[in-house]
Amino acid sequence: MNHQPSTISHRVVSASTACLAGYGVREAVAKIGELGFGGIEVLAFDGARHSIGQLGGVWFDEWTADEVKRLRESLRGFQRISTHAPFIDLPVFTHNKGIRRESLRQLRVAIEGTGAIGGTATAVHAHSRAFYTMEELWPDLLDTYRALGDFGAKHGVRVCIETMWPPTVEQFVRLVHEIGHPFVGACVDVGHVAWTVPQKLRGTAEGVALYNDNLAALVEGLGPKLMHFHVHDVRPSDWRDHRACGTGCIDWSRLFGLLKGLGYAGSLALELEEYDLVGALVASKRILEGLTGA
């Protein structure tokens, strides 16, 4: 049975379990709920880490049906539930057919698991294929994400391609629009937009201006295909992302003005990599809620 894409009439401030390094997934869910977030993003993989420590998530095919059911019950208080599908060591577009089959299987497991816990969106990553031009790979990109969109429709889950690759604003917007599937859209990760700025300009006033211009161009170019957001800030001194909101170079007022104009009503999922785990979440939540009017 195909579902219709769900909508919520207002933007929801959410937090990823990745913000709470060192927490198991159940503990992270409990803490995010305790902090009063309206939404949550669960990592649909486990065993990864970032600079702060180990990340709590779930391999859905390794959990029993009862365990998945209990996780769903623990998420009932959230207005919006999303996941981040596996992407580390997951070369979907490799020439190696066996590895490709396994990579696609893991994405389908994540999509099905997202639906099983009441989620409506999952973030995925696109990437290049060695020694292929983008135009040579393009038909495979379209076919692959259309097929994943069909699978997502069966489970009521939007497949949201995250900004990073294709590397330019124009290429990324083109890909998402040409896929042309109602259950496939974009996840704009505001930190990844920083890499559209040439190296020589990073950390400069000119680079910061270009960064915010490129972010605006992405939002405007994607329009109704903008289905999900990963939010954090970018530190100008070293161009490091996943910082607490309000501590970096993102023009939040400009961004939220654009979102209001588009009528964006999806999640704003925090992805932070700060040592002050809870403090950074609380401060970022306060800033985002002030901008959304929550």
matplotlib code that plots the C-alpha trace (Angstrom):
import matplotlib.pyplot as plt

x = [0.0, 1.4, 1.2, 0.8, 3.7, 2.7, 2.7, 2.9, 1.6, 4.7, 8.4, 9.5, 12.8, 14.4, 17.6, 19.6, 20.8, 24.3, 24.3, 24.7, 27.9, 28.4, 24.7, 23.1, 20.1, 17.5, 19.2, 19.6, 15.9, 15.0, 17.3, 16.0, 12.5, 13.4, 14.8, 11.5, 12.3, 9.3, 11.1, 13.9, 16.3, 17.5, 20.7, 19.7, 23.2, 25.3, 29.0, 30.1, 31.8, 32.7, 35.2, 33.3, 32.8, 30.6, 27.2, 24.0, 21.9, 20.1, 20.7, 17.1, 17.8, 19.6, 16.7, 13.8, 10.2, 9.6, 12.7, 11.6, 8.1, 9.4, 11.5, 8.4, 6.5, 9.3, 9.0, 5.3, 5.7, 7.5, 5.6, 8.2, 10.4, 13.2, 16.3, 19.7, 20.3, 23.7, 26.2, 29.7, 31.4, 28.3, 29.3, 26.0, 27.3, 30.3, 31.0, 31.2, 27.8, 27.9, 28.8, 26.2, 23.5, 24.4, 24.5, 21.0, 19.8, 21.0, 19.1, 15.9, 16.3, 16.7, 13.6, 11.5, 12.7, 12.0, 8.4, 8.2, 9.1, 6.7, 9.2, 8.4, 11.8, 15.3, 18.5, 20.7, 23.9, 24.8, 28.3, 30.5, 31.8, 35.6, 36.7, 33.1, 32.0, 28.8, 27.0, 27.9, 26.6, 23.5, 21.1, 22.1, 21.5, 18.0, 17.0, 18.4, 16.7, 13.4, 13.5, 14.2, 11.4, 9.0, 10.2, 9.8, 6.2, 5.3, 6.4, 5.3, 9.0, 10.5, 14.0, 15.9, 19.2, 21.6, 23.7, 27.4, 27.4, 26.8, 29.2, 27.7, 24.4, 23.3, 24.2, 22.5, 19.3, 19.2, 19.5, 16.7, 14.3, 15.1, 14.5, 11.0, 9.6, 7.0, 8.8, 12.3, 13.6, 16.5, 17.9, 19.8, 22.7, 23.7, 27.2, 27.9, 27.0, 30.2, 32.2, 30.8, 33.1, 36.6, 39.4, 41.0, 37.8, 37.0, 37.0, 37.0, 34.1, 33.8, 33.6, 31.0, 28.9, 29.2, 28.3, 25.1, 24.3, 24.8, 22.6, 19.9, 20.3, 19.9, 16.7, 15.2, 16.3, 14.9, 11.6, 9.0, 11.6, 13.1, 11.9, 14.3, 17.0, 20.1, 21.0, 24.2, 26.6, 30.0, 32.9, 34.6, 38.1, 38.6, 35.4, 34.4, 30.7, 28.5, 28.9, 26.1, 23.7, 24.5, 28.2, 29.2, 28.7, 25.2, 22.8, 19.9, 17.5, 17.9, 17.6, 14.4, 12.9, 13.4, 11.9, 8.9, 8.4, 8.5, 6.1, 8.6, 6.9, 9.5, 12.0, 15.0, 17.1, 20.1, 23.4, 25.9, 29.5, 30.1, 31.7, 29.0, 26.4, 23.3, 24.3, 24.8, 21.5, 19.6, 21.2, 20.6, 17.0, 16.4, 17.7, 15.8, 12.5, 12.9, 13.2, 10.3, 8.1, 7.6]
y = [0.0, 3.4, 6.2, 9.9, 12.1, 13.4, 17.0, 19.1, 22.6, 24.1, 23.5, 21.1, 21.5, 18.1, 16.5, 13.6, 10.9, 11.8, 14.9, 12.7, 10.9, 8.2, 7.6, 4.3, 4.9, 4.3, 6.7, 9.3, 9.1, 9.5, 12.6, 14.3, 13.8, 15.1, 18.3, 19.0, 18.5, 18.2, 15.8, 13.3, 11.7, 8.2, 6.8, 3.7, 2.3, 1.6, 1.4, 4.7, 7.5, 11.2, 13.4, 13.4, 9.7, 6.6, 7.2, 5.4, 4.0, 0.8, -1.8, -2.6, -6.0, -7.0, -6.0, -8.2, -7.2, -6.6, -4.4, -2.3, -2.1, -0.8, 1.8, 3.0, 3.3, 5.3, 7.8, 8.4, 11.7, 13.2, 15.1, 14.2, 11.2, 10.7, 8.6, 8.9, 5.9, 4.2, 6.1, 5.5, 2.6, 2.3, 2.6, 2.4, 3.4, 1.1, -1.0, -4.0, -5.6, -7.6, -4.6, -2.5, -5.1, -5.1, -1.3, -1.1, -3.8, -1.7, 1.3, -0.6, -2.0, 1.6, 2.8, -0.1, 0.4, 4.1, 3.3, 0.7, 3.2, 5.8, 7.8, 9.7, 10.6, 9.2, 11.0, 9.3, 10.3, 10.2, 9.8, 9.5, 6.3, 6.1, 7.2, 8.0, 11.4, 12.7, 12.6, 8.9, 8.1, 10.3, 7.7, 5.3, 8.0, 8.7, 5.0, 4.2, 7.0, 6.4, 2.8, 3.8, 6.3, 3.5, 1.5, 4.5, 5.1, 1.6, 2.4, 6.1, 7.3, 10.1, 9.5, 12.7, 13.1, 15.1, 17.9, 17.0, 15.4, 16.4, 19.1, 22.2, 23.9, 23.7, 20.0, 19.0, 20.9, 19.4, 15.8, 16.2, 17.7, 15.3, 12.3, 13.6, 11.2, 12.4, 10.4, 11.6, 15.1, 16.9, 17.1, 20.4, 20.0, 23.6, 22.6, 20.7, 23.8, 25.3, 23.1, 24.9, 27.8, 27.7, 26.9, 30.3, 32.1, 29.9, 31.9, 35.3, 37.8, 37.1, 33.4, 33.8, 35.9, 33.3, 30.5, 32.2, 33.0, 29.4, 28.2, 30.6, 29.4, 25.8, 26.5, 28.6, 26.2, 23.1, 24.7, 22.0, 19.3, 20.5, 17.9, 17.8, 19.9, 19.2, 22.2, 23.4, 26.2, 26.6, 28.1, 30.8, 30.4, 26.9, 26.3, 23.5, 22.5, 20.8, 23.7, 25.0, 27.3, 31.0, 30.4, 30.6, 32.2, 31.1, 33.9, 32.3, 35.2, 35.1, 31.3, 31.3, 34.1, 32.0, 28.9, 31.0, 32.2, 28.6, 27.4, 24.8, 22.6, 19.8, 19.0, 21.1, 18.3, 19.4, 17.5, 18.7, 17.6, 19.6, 18.5, 20.2, 17.7, 18.9, 22.6, 22.9, 21.2, 23.5, 26.6, 25.6, 24.6, 28.0, 29.9, 27.8, 28.0, 31.7, 31.8, 29.5, 31.2, 27.9]
z = [0.0, -1.0, 1.5, 0.8, 2.0, 5.5, 6.4, 9.6, 9.6, 11.3, 11.5, 14.2, 16.1, 16.3, 17.6, 16.3, 18.7, 17.2, 19.4, 22.5, 22.0, 24.6, 25.0, 23.9, 21.5, 24.2, 26.6, 23.9, 23.0, 26.7, 27.1, 23.9, 25.1, 28.6, 26.9, 25.3, 21.7, 19.3, 17.0, 17.0, 14.5, 15.2, 13.6, 11.6, 12.2, 15.2, 16.2, 14.5, 16.2, 15.7, 17.4, 20.7, 21.0, 20.2, 18.7, 19.6, 16.9, 15.7, 13.0, 12.4, 11.0, 14.2, 16.5, 17.2, 16.4, 20.1, 20.4, 17.5, 18.9, 22.3, 20.5, 18.6, 21.9, 23.4, 20.5, 20.7, 22.4, 19.4, 16.7, 14.0, 13.7, 11.2, 10.8, 9.2, 7.0, 6.9, 4.8, 6.2, 4.2, 2.1, -1.6, -3.3, -6.7, -6.8, -9.9, -7.5, -7.9, -4.7, -2.5, -4.3, -3.6, 0.1, 0.2, -1.3, 1.1, 4.0, 2.7, 2.3, 5.8, 7.1, 5.2, 6.4, 10.0, 9.8, 9.0, 11.7, 14.4, 13.1, 11.1, 7.9, 6.5, 6.3, 5.2, 2.6, 0.8, -2.9, -4.1, -7.2, -8.9, -9.5, -13.0, -14.1, -15.1, -13.4, -16.7, -17.2, -13.6, -13.9, -15.3, -12.5, -9.9, -11.2, -11.4, -8.0, -6.1, -8.0, -6.9, -3.3, -3.6, -4.6, -1.6, 0.7, -0.6, 0.6, 4.1, 4.2, 4.4, 2.3, 1.0, 1.5, -0.3, 1.9, 0.5, 0.0, -3.4, -6.2, -5.1, -6.6, -5.8, -9.4, -9.7, -6.5, -7.3, -10.8, -9.4, -6.9, -9.4, -12.2, -10.0, -10.0, -7.3, -4.7, -2.0, -2.9, -1.9, -0.3, 3.1, 3.3, 5.8, 6.5, 7.4, 4.2, 2.2, 3.5, 1.2, -1.8, -0.8, -2.4, 0.0, -0.3, 0.9, 3.8, 7.1, 5.3, 5.2, 1.5, 2.1, 4.8, 2.4, -0.4, 2.0, 3.0, -0.6, -1.6, 1.2, 0.1, -3.5, -2.4, -0.5, -3.3, -6.0, -4.2, -3.3, -2.6, -3.0, 0.3, 2.7, 5.6, 7.4, 9.4, 11.4, 13.2, 12.8, 11.1, 13.0, 10.8, 12.3, 11.0, 8.9, 11.3, 11.2, 13.7, 16.2, 18.4, 16.6, 17.0, 17.5, 13.8, 10.5, 9.4, 8.8, 10.6, 10.1, 6.4, 6.3, 8.3, 6.3, 3.2, 4.9, 5.9, 2.4, 1.0, 3.7, 4.8, 7.5, 8.0, 10.7, 11.7, 13.1, 15.1, 14.5, 17.0, 17.8, 21.0, 24.3, 26.3, 24.9, 26.8, 27.0, 23.3, 22.6, 25.0, 23.6, 20.0, 20.7, 22.2, 19.2, 16.7, 18.6, 18.8, 15.0, 14.4, 16.9, 18.8]

ax = plt.figure().add_subplot(projection="3d")
ax.plot(x, y, z, "-o")
ax.set_aspect("equal")
plt.show()
